[in-house]
Amino acid sequence: MRRIATAVWSVVTLTLGSVAASHAAPPTVVPSPGYDARLQESRAASRAPALDPIAPAPKRVVPHRAKRTHLR
């Protein structure tokens, strides 16, 4: 009987512990001035027009197939 009570108590404790942990707020909920500044900089940089034209991708080079040699 004592083993069953210990097992039930363990399950209850672990269940309550996992439920309590799920209600914790992540650190990103609190505003961070450094993160906000970097986010604004990256958004401003993505809105800025690109001055350099993008070069087209080079054409694929088909590799040369080696001549087959037959063993006799």
PQR file with spaces between the fields and no chain letter, atoms N, CA, C, O and H, PARSE charges and radii, in Angstrom:
ATOM       1  N    MET     1       0.821   -1.188    0.000 -0.4000 1.5000
ATOM       2  CA   MET     1       0.000    0.000    0.000 -0.0000 2.0000
ATOM       3  C    MET     1       0.868    1.255    0.000  0.5500 1.7000
ATOM       4  O    MET     1       0.533    2.265   -0.620 -0.5500 1.4000
ATOM       5  N    ARG     2       1.985    1.166    0.708 -0.4000 1.5000
ATOM       6  CA   ARG     2       2.859    2.329    0.807 -0.0000 2.0000
ATOM       7  C    ARG     2       3.488    2.646   -0.557  0.5500 1.7000
ATOM       8  O    ARG     2       3.676    3.813   -0.900 -0.5500 1.4000
ATOM       9  H    ARG     2       2.258    0.346    1.211  0.4000 1.0000
ATOM      10  N    ARG     3       3.811    1.602   -1.332 -0.4000 1.5000
ATOM      11  CA   ARG     3       4.385    1.807   -2.664 -0.0000 2.0000
ATOM      12  C    ARG     3       3.389    2.509   -3.580  0.5500 1.7000
ATOM      13  O    ARG     3       3.756    3.407   -4.337 -0.5500 1.4000
ATOM      14  H    ARG     3       3.658    0.654   -1.054  0.4000 1.0000
ATOM      15  N    ILE     4       2.145    2.097   -3.505 -0.4000 1.5000
ATOM      16  CA   ILE     4       1.113    2.703   -4.351 -0.0000 2.0000
ATOM      17  C    ILE     4       0.933    4.169   -3.976  0.5500 1.7000
ATOM      18  O    ILE     4       0.814    5.026   -4.852 -0.5500 1.4000
ATOM      19  H    ILE     4       1.848    1.367   -2.890  0.4000 1.0000
ATOM      20  N    ALA     5       0.912    4.454   -2.699 -0.4000 1.5000
ATOM      21  CA   ALA     5       0.750    5.841   -2.251 -0.0000 2.0000
ATOM      22  C    ALA     5       1.938    6.693   -2.697  0.5500 1.7000
ATOM      23  O    ALA     5       1.763    7.841   -3.104 -0.5500 1.4000
ATOM      24  H    ALA     5       1.009    3.758   -1.988  0.4000 1.0000
ATOM      25  N    THR     6       3.137    6.133   -2.619 -0.4000 1.5000
ATOM      26  CA   THR     6       4.325    6.863   -3.061 -0.0000 2.0000
ATOM      27  C    THR     6       4.274    7.114   -4.562  0.5500 1.7000
ATOM      28  O    THR     6       4.616    8.203   -5.022 -0.5500 1.4000
ATOM      29  H    THR     6       3.279    5.200   -2.288  0.4000 1.0000
ATOM      30  N    ALA     7       3.852    6.120   -5.322 -0.4000 1.5000
ATOM      31  CA   ALA     7       3.756    6.281   -6.771 -0.0000 2.0000
ATOM      32  C    ALA     7       2.712    7.325   -7.147  0.5500 1.7000
ATOM      33  O    ALA     7       2.949    8.159   -8.021 -0.5500 1.4000
ATOM      34  H    ALA     7       3.575    5.235   -4.948  0.4000 1.0000
ATOM      35  N    VAL     8       1.558    7.278   -6.489 -0.4000 1.5000
ATOM      36  CA   VAL     8       0.502    8.261   -6.766 -0.0000 2.0000
ATOM      37  C    VAL     8       0.978    9.658   -6.395  0.5500 1.7000
ATOM      38  O    VAL     8       0.752   10.612   -7.138 -0.5500 1.4000
ATOM      39  H    VAL     8       1.366    6.601   -5.779  0.4000 1.0000
ATOM      40  N    TRP     9       1.633    9.778   -5.253 -0.4000 1.5000
ATOM      41  CA   TRP     9       2.132   11.082   -4.825 -0.0000 2.0000
ATOM      42  C    TRP     9       3.171   11.613   -5.819  0.5500 1.7000
ATOM      43  O    TRP     9       3.198   12.811   -6.098 -0.5500 1.4000
ATOM      44  H    TRP     9       1.817    9.003   -4.649  0.4000 1.0000
ATOM      45  N    SER    10       4.016   10.743   -6.348 -0.4000 1.5000
ATOM      46  CA   SER    10       5.010   11.158   -7.333 -0.0000 2.0000
ATOM      47  C    SER    10       4.343   11.662   -8.606  0.5500 1.7000
ATOM      48  O    SER    10       4.740   12.689   -9.157 -0.5500 1.4000
ATOM      49  H    SER    10       3.995    9.770   -6.121  0.4000 1.0000
ATOM      50  N    VAL    11       3.339   10.944   -9.067 -0.4000 1.5000
ATOM      51  CA   VAL    11       2.627   11.348  -10.281 -0.0000 2.0000
ATOM      52  C    VAL    11       1.936   12.688  -10.076  0.5500 1.7000
ATOM      53  O    VAL    11       1.987   13.552  -10.952 -0.5500 1.4000
ATOM      54  H    VAL    11       3.017   10.110   -8.620  0.4000 1.0000
ATOM      55  N    VAL    12       1.299   12.866   -8.942 -0.4000 1.5000
ATOM      56  CA   VAL    12       0.607   14.129   -8.651 -0.0000 2.0000
ATOM      57  C    VAL    12       1.611   15.278   -8.587  0.5500 1.7000
ATOM      58  O    VAL    12       1.358   16.354   -9.128 -0.5500 1.4000
ATOM      59  H    VAL    12       1.258   12.164   -8.231  0.4000 1.0000
ATOM      60  N    THR    13       2.729   15.057   -7.939 -0.4000 1.5000
ATOM      61  CA   THR    13       3.747   16.102   -7.812 -0.0000 2.0000
ATOM      62  C    THR    13       4.314   16.486   -9.174  0.5500 1.7000
ATOM      63  O    THR    13       4.459   17.671   -9.472 -0.5500 1.4000
ATOM      64  H    THR    13       2.935   14.182   -7.500  0.4000 1.0000
ATOM      65  N    LEU    14       4.635   15.502   -9.994 -0.4000 1.5000
ATOM      66  CA   LEU    14       5.169   15.789  -11.322 -0.0000 2.0000
ATOM      67  C    LEU    14       4.141   16.488  -12.200  0.5500 1.7000
ATOM      68  O    LEU    14       4.492   17.384  -12.967 -0.5500 1.4000
ATOM      69  H    LEU    14       4.517   14.539   -9.751  0.4000 1.0000
ATOM      70  N    THR    15       2.888   16.093  -12.098 -0.4000 1.5000
ATOM      71  CA   THR    15       1.836   16.722  -12.892 -0.0000 2.0000
ATOM      72  C    THR    15       1.660   18.181  -12.496  0.5500 1.7000
ATOM      73  O    THR    15       1.581   19.056  -13.358 -0.5500 1.4000
ATOM      74  H    THR    15       2.603   15.365  -11.474  0.4000 1.0000
ATOM      75  N    LEU    16       1.600   18.440  -11.210 -0.4000 1.5000
ATOM      76  CA   LEU    16       1.451   19.825  -10.753 -0.0000 2.0000
ATOM      77  C    LEU    16       2.678   20.660  -11.107  0.5500 1.7000
ATOM      78  O    LEU    16       2.556   21.843  -11.424 -0.5500 1.4000
ATOM      79  H    LEU    16       1.665   17.729  -10.510  0.4000 1.0000
ATOM      80  N    GLY    17       3.836   20.057  -11.053 -0.4000 1.5000
ATOM      81  CA   GLY    17       5.057   20.772  -11.423 -0.0000 2.0000
ATOM      82  C    GLY    17       5.084   21.149  -12.891  0.5500 1.7000
ATOM      83  O    GLY    17       5.529   22.241  -13.244 -0.5500 1.4000
ATOM      84  H    GLY    17       3.935   19.096  -10.795  0.4000 1.0000
ATOM      85  N    SER    18       4.614   20.258  -13.749 -0.4000 1.5000
ATOM      86  CA   SER    18       4.600   20.565  -15.179 -0.0000 2.0000
ATOM      87  C    SER    18       3.546   21.607  -15.513  0.5500 1.7000
ATOM      88  O    SER    18       3.752   22.427  -16.408 -0.5500 1.4000
ATOM      89  H    SER    18       4.252   19.371  -13.462  0.4000 1.0000
ATOM      90  N    VAL    19       2.419   21.589  -14.809 -0.4000 1.5000
ATOM      91  CA   VAL    19       1.378   22.593  -15.039 -0.0000 2.0000
ATOM      92  C    VAL    19       1.865   23.964  -14.585  0.5500 1.7000
ATOM      93  O    VAL    19       1.609   24.963  -15.257 -0.5500 1.4000
ATOM      94  H    VAL    19       2.252   20.923  -14.082  0.4000 1.0000
ATOM      95  N    ALA    20       2.557   24.022  -13.466 -0.4000 1.5000
ATOM      96  CA   ALA    20       3.061   25.301  -12.963 -0.0000 2.0000
ATOM      97  C    ALA    20       4.114   25.870  -13.902  0.5500 1.7000
ATOM      98  O    ALA    20       4.183   27.086  -14.084 -0.5500 1.4000
ATOM      99  H    ALA    20       2.765   23.210  -12.920  0.4000 1.0000
ATOM     100  N    ALA    21       4.931   25.020  -14.498 -0.4000 1.5000
ATOM     101  CA   ALA    21       5.968   25.492  -15.408 -0.0000 2.0000
ATOM     102  C    ALA    21       5.376   26.015  -16.709  0.5500 1.7000
ATOM     103  O    ALA    21       5.973   26.881  -17.349 -0.5500 1.4000
ATOM     104  H    ALA    21       4.876   24.033  -14.350  0.4000 1.0000
ATOM     105  N    SER    22       4.227   25.514  -17.108 -0.4000 1.5000
ATOM     106  CA   SER    22       3.651   25.949  -18.374 -0.0000 2.0000
ATOM     107  C    SER    22       3.048   27.342  -18.286  0.5500 1.7000
ATOM     108  O    SER    22       2.792   27.961  -19.319 -0.5500 1.4000
ATOM     109  H    SER    22       3.743   24.811  -16.588  0.4000 1.0000
ATOM     110  N    HIS    23       2.816   27.848  -17.092 -0.4000 1.5000
ATOM     111  CA   HIS    23       2.251   29.185  -16.936 -0.0000 2.0000
ATOM     112  C    HIS    23       3.326   30.259  -16.815  0.5500 1.7000
ATOM     113  O    HIS    23       2.999   31.438  -16.681 -0.5500 1.4000
ATOM     114  H    HIS    23       3.024   27.345  -16.253  0.4000 1.0000
ATOM     115  N    ALA    24       4.573   29.884  -16.859 -0.4000 1.5000
ATOM     116  CA   ALA    24       5.646   30.863  -16.741 -0.0000 2.0000
ATOM     117  C    ALA    24       5.739   31.681  -18.025  0.5500 1.7000
ATOM     118  O    ALA    24       5.541   31.144  -19.115 -0.5500 1.4000
ATOM     119  H    ALA    24       4.838   28.926  -16.967  0.4000 1.0000
ATOM     120  N    ALA    25       6.035   32.958  -17.909 -0.4000 1.5000
ATOM     121  CA   ALA    25       6.152   33.845  -19.066 -0.0000 2.0000
ATOM     122  C    ALA    25       7.577   33.777  -19.602  0.5500 1.7000
ATOM     123  O    ALA    25       8.529   33.792  -18.821 -0.5500 1.4000
ATOM     124  H    ALA    25       6.196   33.394  -17.024  0.4000 1.0000
ATOM     125  N    PRO    26       7.740   33.703  -20.912 -0.5600 1.5000
ATOM     126  CA   PRO    26       9.084   33.685  -21.483  0.2800 2.0000
ATOM     127  C    PRO    26       9.743   35.055  -21.326  0.5500 1.7000
ATOM     128  O    PRO    26       9.046   36.053  -21.143 -0.5500 1.4000
ATOM     129  N    PRO    27      11.066   35.118  -21.393 -0.5600 1.5000
ATOM     130  CA   PRO    27      11.744   36.400  -21.208  0.2800 2.0000
ATOM     131  C    PRO    27      11.466   37.403  -22.325  0.5500 1.7000
ATOM     132  O    PRO    27      11.741   38.591  -22.157 -0.5500 1.4000
ATOM     133  N    THR    28      10.931   36.959  -23.452 -0.4000 1.5000
ATOM     134  CA   THR    28      10.660   37.885  -24.550 -0.0000 2.0000
ATOM     135  C    THR    28       9.414   38.713  -24.314  0.5500 1.7000
ATOM     136  O    THR    28       9.143   39.640  -25.077 -0.5500 1.4000
ATOM     137  H    THR    28      10.708   35.994  -23.589  0.4000 1.0000
ATOM     138  N    VAL    29       8.647   38.406  -23.281 -0.4000 1.5000
ATOM     139  CA   VAL    29       7.450   39.190  -22.983 -0.0000 2.0000
ATOM     140  C    VAL    29       7.849   40.576  -22.489  0.5500 1.7000
ATOM     141  O    VAL    29       7.172   41.562  -22.779 -0.5500 1.4000
ATOM     142  H    VAL    29       8.867   37.652  -22.661  0.4000 1.0000
ATOM     143  N    VAL    30       8.937   40.646  -21.750 -0.4000 1.5000
ATOM     144  CA   VAL    30       9.413   41.923  -21.226 -0.0000 2.0000
ATOM     145  C    VAL    30      10.134   42.661  -22.352  0.5500 1.7000
ATOM     146  O    VAL    30      11.037   42.092  -22.966 -0.5500 1.4000
ATOM     147  H    VAL    30       9.486   39.845  -21.514  0.4000 1.0000
ATOM     148  N    PRO    31       9.765   43.909  -22.641 -0.5600 1.5000
ATOM     149  CA   PRO    31      10.426   44.633  -23.730  0.2800 2.0000
ATOM     150  C    PRO    31      11.897   44.897  -23.414  0.5500 1.7000
ATOM     151  O    PRO    31      12.251   45.293  -22.304 -0.5500 1.4000
ATOM     152  N    SER    32      12.727   44.671  -24.398 -0.4000 1.5000
ATOM     153  CA   SER    32      14.159   44.889  -24.249 -0.0000 2.0000
ATOM     154  C    SER    32      14.566   46.046  -25.159  0.5500 1.7000
ATOM     155  O    SER    32      14.343   45.967  -26.367 -0.5500 1.4000
ATOM     156  H    SER    32      12.440   44.349  -25.300  0.4000 1.0000
ATOM     157  N    PRO    33      15.153   47.118  -24.624 -0.5600 1.5000
ATOM     158  CA   PRO    33      15.510   48.254  -25.475  0.2800 2.0000
ATOM     159  C    PRO    33      16.558   47.896  -26.526  0.5500 1.7000
ATOM     160  O    PRO    33      16.512   48.410  -27.643 -0.5500 1.4000
ATOM     161  N    GLY    34      17.492   47.028  -26.184 -0.4000 1.5000
ATOM     162  CA   GLY    34      18.515   46.639  -27.160 -0.0000 2.0000
ATOM     163  C    GLY    34      17.923   45.852  -28.312  0.5500 1.7000
ATOM     164  O    GLY    34      18.274   46.070  -29.471 -0.5500 1.4000
ATOM     165  H    GLY    34      17.530   46.610  -25.276  0.4000 1.0000
ATOM     166  N    TYR    35      17.030   44.942  -27.990 -0.4000 1.5000
ATOM     167  CA   TYR    35      16.399   44.136  -29.034 -0.0000 2.0000
ATOM     168  C    TYR    35      15.517   45.001  -29.921  0.5500 1.7000
ATOM     169  O    TYR    35      15.519   44.843  -31.141 -0.5500 1.4000
ATOM     170  H    TYR    35      16.745   44.765  -27.048  0.4000 1.0000
ATOM     171  N    ASP    36      14.762   45.913  -29.317 -0.4000 1.5000
ATOM     172  CA   ASP    36      13.891   46.785  -30.104 -0.0000 2.0000
ATOM     173  C    ASP    36      14.706   47.650  -31.060  0.5500 1.7000
ATOM     174  O    ASP    36      14.297   47.859  -32.202 -0.5500 1.4000
ATOM     175  H    ASP    36      14.760   46.041  -28.325  0.4000 1.0000
ATOM     176  N    ALA    37      15.852   48.155  -30.609 -0.4000 1.5000
ATOM     177  CA   ALA    37      16.694   48.980  -31.476 -0.0000 2.0000
ATOM     178  C    ALA    37      17.219   48.166  -32.654  0.5500 1.7000
ATOM     179  O    ALA    37      17.200   48.637  -33.791 -0.5500 1.4000
ATOM     180  H    ALA    37      16.184   47.985  -29.681  0.4000 1.0000
ATOM     181  N    ARG    38      17.686   46.955  -32.391 -0.4000 1.5000
ATOM     182  CA   ARG    38      18.184   46.112  -33.488 -0.0000 2.0000
ATOM     183  C    ARG    38      17.075   45.742  -34.447  0.5500 1.7000
ATOM     184  O    ARG    38      17.292   45.680  -35.657 -0.5500 1.4000
ATOM     185  H    ARG    38      17.702   46.572  -31.467  0.4000 1.0000
ATOM     186  N    LEU    39      15.886   45.495  -33.917 -0.4000 1.5000
ATOM     187  CA   LEU    39      14.756   45.149  -34.767 -0.0000 2.0000
ATOM     188  C    LEU    39      14.387   46.319  -35.672  0.5500 1.7000
ATOM     189  O    LEU    39      14.104   46.120  -36.853 -0.5500 1.4000
ATOM     190  H    LEU    39      15.710   45.546  -32.934  0.4000 1.0000
ATOM     191  N    GLN    40      14.385   47.518  -35.141 -0.4000 1.5000
ATOM     192  CA   GLN    40      14.080   48.691  -35.956 -0.0000 2.0000
ATOM     193  C    GLN    40      15.149   48.915  -37.013  0.5500 1.7000
ATOM     194  O    GLN    40      14.823   49.287  -38.141 -0.5500 1.4000
ATOM     195  H    GLN    40      14.614   47.681  -34.181  0.4000 1.0000
ATOM     196  N    GLU    41      16.423   48.697  -36.677 -0.4000 1.5000
ATOM     197  CA   GLU    41      17.500   48.843  -37.656 -0.0000 2.0000
ATOM     198  C    GLU    41      17.351   47.830  -38.785  0.5500 1.7000
ATOM     199  O    GLU    41      17.520   48.175  -39.955 -0.5500 1.4000
ATOM     200  H    GLU    41      16.687   48.395  -35.761  0.4000 1.0000
ATOM     201  N    SER    42      17.036   46.591  -38.444 -0.4000 1.5000
ATOM     202  CA   SER    42      16.909   45.571  -39.488 -0.0000 2.0000
ATOM     203  C    SER    42      15.698   45.841  -40.366  0.5500 1.7000
ATOM     204  O    SER    42      15.747   45.592  -41.571 -0.5500 1.4000
ATOM     205  H    SER    42      16.899   46.311  -37.494  0.4000 1.0000
ATOM     206  N    ARG    43      14.614   46.343  -39.790 -0.4000 1.5000
ATOM     207  CA   ARG    43      13.441   46.678  -40.597 -0.0000 2.0000
ATOM     208  C    ARG    43      13.728   47.863  -41.508  0.5500 1.7000
ATOM     209  O    ARG    43      13.289   47.880  -42.658 -0.5500 1.4000
ATOM     210  H    ARG    43      14.574   46.546  -38.812  0.4000 1.0000
ATOM     211  N    ALA    44      14.462   48.853  -41.007 -0.4000 1.5000
ATOM     212  CA   ALA    44      14.815   50.005  -41.838 -0.0000 2.0000
ATOM     213  C    ALA    44      15.745   49.580  -42.969  0.5500 1.7000
ATOM     214  O    ALA    44      15.635   50.085  -44.086 -0.5500 1.4000
ATOM     215  H    ALA    44      14.819   48.839  -40.073  0.4000 1.0000
ATOM     216  N    ALA    45      16.655   48.660  -42.688 -0.4000 1.5000
ATOM     217  CA   ALA    45      17.579   48.195  -43.720 -0.0000 2.0000
ATOM     218  C    ALA    45      16.848   47.389  -44.783  0.5500 1.7000
ATOM     219  O    ALA    45      17.210   47.453  -45.958 -0.5500 1.4000
ATOM     220  H    ALA    45      16.744   48.249  -41.780  0.4000 1.0000
ATOM     221  N    SER    46      15.839   46.640  -44.401 -0.4000 1.5000
ATOM     222  CA   SER    46      15.109   45.845  -45.391 -0.0000 2.0000
ATOM     223  C    SER    46      14.203   46.727  -46.243  0.5500 1.7000
ATOM     224  O    SER    46      13.879   46.361  -47.373 -0.5500 1.4000
ATOM     225  H    SER    46      15.545   46.588  -43.446  0.4000 1.0000
ATOM     226  N    ARG    47      13.786   47.887  -45.721 -0.4000 1.5000
ATOM     227  CA   ARG    47      12.954   48.802  -46.504 -0.0000 2.0000
ATOM     228  C    ARG    47      13.783   49.640  -47.462  0.5500 1.7000
ATOM     229  O    ARG    47      13.254   50.127  -48.461 -0.5500 1.4000
ATOM     230  H    ARG    47      14.049   48.184  -44.803  0.4000 1.0000
ATOM     231  N    ALA    48      15.078   49.823  -47.183 -0.4000 1.5000
ATOM     232  CA   ALA    48      15.927   50.656  -48.029 -0.0000 2.0000
ATOM     233  C    ALA    48      16.111   49.988  -49.385  0.5500 1.7000
ATOM     234  O    ALA    48      16.295   48.772  -49.452 -0.5500 1.4000
ATOM     235  H    ALA    48      15.508   49.427  -46.371  0.4000 1.0000
ATOM     236  N    PRO    49      16.063   50.776  -50.484 -0.5600 1.5000
ATOM     237  CA   PRO    49      16.250   50.178  -51.810  0.2800 2.0000
ATOM     238  C    PRO    49      17.695   49.728  -52.005  0.5500 1.7000
ATOM     239  O    PRO    49      18.628   50.353  -51.501 -0.5500 1.4000
ATOM     240  N    ALA    50      17.857   48.671  -52.722 -0.4000 1.5000
ATOM     241  CA   ALA    50      19.189   48.145  -53.006 -0.0000 2.0000
ATOM     242  C    ALA    50      19.822   48.979  -54.111  0.5500 1.7000
ATOM     243  O    ALA    50      19.204   49.203  -55.152 -0.5500 1.4000
ATOM     244  H    ALA    50      17.099   48.163  -53.132  0.4000 1.0000
ATOM     245  N    LEU    51      21.040   49.437  -53.893 -0.4000 1.5000
ATOM     246  CA   LEU    51      21.715   50.277  -54.876 -0.0000 2.0000
ATOM     247  C    LEU    51      22.437   49.438  -55.925  0.5500 1.7000
ATOM     248  O    LEU    51      22.491   49.827  -57.092 -0.5500 1.4000
ATOM     249  H    LEU    51      21.542   49.255  -53.048  0.4000 1.0000
ATOM     250  N    ASP    52      22.981   48.319  -55.537 -0.4000 1.5000
ATOM     251  CA   ASP    52      23.721   47.469  -56.463 -0.0000 2.0000
ATOM     252  C    ASP    52      22.763   46.496  -57.139  0.5500 1.7000
ATOM     253  O    ASP    52      21.993   45.812  -56.466 -0.5500 1.4000
ATOM     254  H    ASP    52      22.938   48.003  -54.590  0.4000 1.0000
ATOM     255  N    PRO    53      22.811   46.432  -58.489 -0.5600 1.5000
ATOM     256  CA   PRO    53      21.957   45.438  -59.152  0.2800 2.0000
ATOM     257  C    PRO    53      22.478   44.034  -58.855  0.5500 1.7000
ATOM     258  O    PRO    53      23.680   43.815  -58.708 -0.5500 1.4000
ATOM     259  N    ILE    54      21.571   43.123  -58.775 -0.4000 1.5000
ATOM     260  CA   ILE    54      21.935   41.741  -58.490 -0.0000 2.0000
ATOM     261  C    ILE    54      22.355   41.071  -59.795  0.5500 1.7000
ATOM     262  O    ILE    54      21.625   41.111  -60.786 -0.5500 1.4000
ATOM     263  H    ILE    54      20.594   43.301  -58.894  0.4000 1.0000
ATOM     264  N    ALA    55      23.518   40.463  -59.788 -0.4000 1.5000
ATOM     265  CA   ALA    55      24.025   39.784  -60.975 -0.0000 2.0000
ATOM     266  C    ALA    55      23.228   38.504  -61.193  0.5500 1.7000
ATOM     267  O    ALA    55      22.846   37.836  -60.232 -0.5500 1.4000
ATOM     268  H    ALA    55      24.111   40.430  -58.983  0.4000 1.0000
ATOM     269  N    PRO    56      22.975   38.160  -62.469 -0.5600 1.5000
ATOM     270  CA   PRO    56      22.244   36.920  -62.723  0.2800 2.0000
ATOM     271  C    PRO    56      23.082   35.709  -62.311  0.5500 1.7000
ATOM     272  O    PRO    56      24.311   35.759  -62.292 -0.5500 1.4000
ATOM     273  N    ALA    57      22.408   34.659  -61.992 -0.4000 1.5000
ATOM     274  CA   ALA    57      23.090   33.438  -61.578 -0.0000 2.0000
ATOM     275  C    ALA    57      23.849   32.853  -62.766  0.5500 1.7000
ATOM     276  O    ALA    57      23.338   32.863  -63.886 -0.5500 1.4000
ATOM     277  H    ALA    57      21.409   34.618  -62.007  0.4000 1.0000
ATOM     278  N    PRO    58      25.057   32.347  -62.542 -0.5600 1.5000
ATOM     279  CA   PRO    58      25.814   31.763  -63.652  0.2800 2.0000
ATOM     280  C    PRO    58      25.137   30.497  -64.165  0.5500 1.7000
ATOM     281  O    PRO    58      24.477   29.777  -63.416 -0.5500 1.4000
ATOM     282  N    LYS    59      25.317   30.242  -65.466 -0.4000 1.5000
ATOM     283  CA   LYS    59      24.722   29.045  -66.052 -0.0000 2.0000
ATOM     284  C    LYS    59      25.458   27.814  -65.548  0.5500 1.7000
ATOM     285  O    LYS    59      26.658   27.853  -65.276 -0.5500 1.4000
ATOM     286  H    LYS    59      25.853   30.827  -66.074  0.4000 1.0000
ATOM     287  N    ARG    60      24.723   26.736  -65.431 -0.4000 1.5000
ATOM     288  CA   ARG    60      25.331   25.495  -64.966 -0.0000 2.0000
ATOM     289  C    ARG    60      26.245   24.929  -66.040  0.5500 1.7000
ATOM     290  O    ARG    60      25.935   24.963  -67.231 -0.5500 1.4000
ATOM     291  H    ARG    60      23.749   26.704  -65.652  0.4000 1.0000
ATOM     292  N    VAL    61      27.358   24.417  -65.596 -0.4000 1.5000
ATOM     293  CA   VAL    61      28.298   23.777  -66.499 -0.0000 2.0000
ATOM     294  C    VAL    61      28.062   22.282  -66.410  0.5500 1.7000
ATOM     295  O    VAL    61      28.102   21.695  -65.328 -0.5500 1.4000
ATOM     296  H    VAL    61      27.610   24.389  -64.628  0.4000 1.0000
ATOM     297  N    VAL    62      27.813   21.671  -67.565 -0.4000 1.5000
ATOM     298  CA   VAL    62      27.581   20.235  -67.593 -0.0000 2.0000
ATOM     299  C    VAL    62      28.943   19.551  -67.533  0.5500 1.7000
ATOM     300  O    VAL    62      29.790   19.814  -68.387 -0.5500 1.4000
ATOM     301  H    VAL    62      27.781   22.148  -68.444  0.4000 1.0000
ATOM     302  N    PRO    63      29.175   18.693  -66.562 -0.5600 1.5000
ATOM     303  CA   PRO    63      30.474   18.036  -66.468  0.2800 2.0000
ATOM     304  C    PRO    63      30.699   17.094  -67.649  0.5500 1.7000
ATOM     305  O    PRO    63      29.774   16.438  -68.128 -0.5500 1.4000
ATOM     306  N    HIS    64      31.950   17.044  -68.104 -0.4000 1.5000
ATOM     307  CA   HIS    64      32.317   16.182  -69.220 -0.0000 2.0000
ATOM     308  C    HIS    64      32.337   14.733  -68.747  0.5500 1.7000
ATOM     309  O    HIS    64      32.898   14.408  -67.700 -0.5500 1.4000
ATOM     310  H    HIS    64      32.701   17.577  -67.715  0.4000 1.0000
ATOM     311  N    ARG    65      31.718   13.883  -69.537 -0.4000 1.5000
ATOM     312  CA   ARG    65      31.692   12.468  -69.168 -0.0000 2.0000
ATOM     313  C    ARG    65      32.974   11.804  -69.629  0.5500 1.7000
ATOM     314  O    ARG    65      33.414   11.996  -70.763 -0.5500 1.4000
ATOM     315  H    ARG    65      31.262   14.148  -70.388  0.4000 1.0000
ATOM     316  N    ALA    66      33.560   11.036  -68.755 -0.4000 1.5000
ATOM     317  CA   ALA    66      34.805   10.339  -69.080 -0.0000 2.0000
ATOM     318  C    ALA    66      34.505    9.188  -70.041  0.5500 1.7000
ATOM     319  O    ALA    66      33.430    8.589  -70.009 -0.5500 1.4000
ATOM     320  H    ALA    66      33.203   10.880  -67.834  0.4000 1.0000
ATOM     321  N    LYS    67      35.486    8.899  -70.891 -0.4000 1.5000
ATOM     322  CA   LYS    67      35.335    7.820  -71.852 -0.0000 2.0000
ATOM     323  C    LYS    67      35.335    6.489  -71.112  0.5500 1.7000
ATOM     324  O    LYS    67      36.142    6.261  -70.211 -0.5500 1.4000
ATOM     325  H    LYS    67      36.359    9.386  -70.916  0.4000 1.0000
ATOM     326  N    ARG    68      34.420    5.620  -71.508 -0.4000 1.5000
ATOM     327  CA   ARG    68      34.346    4.309  -70.868 -0.0000 2.0000
ATOM     328  C    ARG    68      35.461    3.408  -71.383  0.5500 1.7000
ATOM     329  O    ARG    68      35.785    3.399  -72.571 -0.5500 1.4000
ATOM     330  H    ARG    68      33.764    5.805  -72.239  0.4000 1.0000
ATOM     331  N    THR    69      36.020    2.676  -70.485 -0.4000 1.5000
ATOM     332  CA   THR    69      37.035    1.696  -70.870 -0.0000 2.0000
ATOM     333  C    THR    69      36.484    0.318  -70.544  0.5500 1.7000
ATOM     334  O    THR    69      35.980    0.075  -69.447 -0.5500 1.4000
ATOM     335  H    THR    69      35.757    2.683  -69.521  0.4000 1.0000
ATOM     336  N    HIS    70      36.587   -0.570  -71.506 -0.4000 1.5000
ATOM     337  CA   HIS    70      36.068   -1.922  -71.319 -0.0000 2.0000
ATOM     338  C    HIS    70      37.197   -2.843  -70.897  0.5500 1.7000
ATOM     339  O    HIS    70      38.275   -2.831  -71.489 -0.5500 1.4000
ATOM     340  H    HIS    70      36.996   -0.373  -72.397  0.4000 1.0000
ATOM     341  N    LEU    71      36.949   -3.624  -69.891 -0.4000 1.5000
ATOM     342  CA   LEU    71      37.947   -4.581  -69.436 -0.0000 2.0000
ATOM     343  C    LEU    71      37.787   -5.877  -70.223  0.5500 1.7000
ATOM     344  O    LEU    71      36.669   -6.335  -70.462 -0.5500 1.4000
ATOM     345  H    LEU    71      36.072   -3.633  -69.410  0.4000 1.0000
ATOM     346  N    ARG    72      38.923   -6.467  -70.627 -0.4000 1.5000
ATOM     347  CA   ARG    72      38.870   -7.725  -71.375 -0.0000 2.0000
ATOM     348  C    ARG    72      39.480   -8.835  -70.597  0.5500 1.7000
ATOM     349  O    ARG    72      39.525   -9.970  -71.071 -0.5500 1.4000
ATOM     350  H    ARG    72      39.830   -6.095  -70.433  0.4000 1.0000
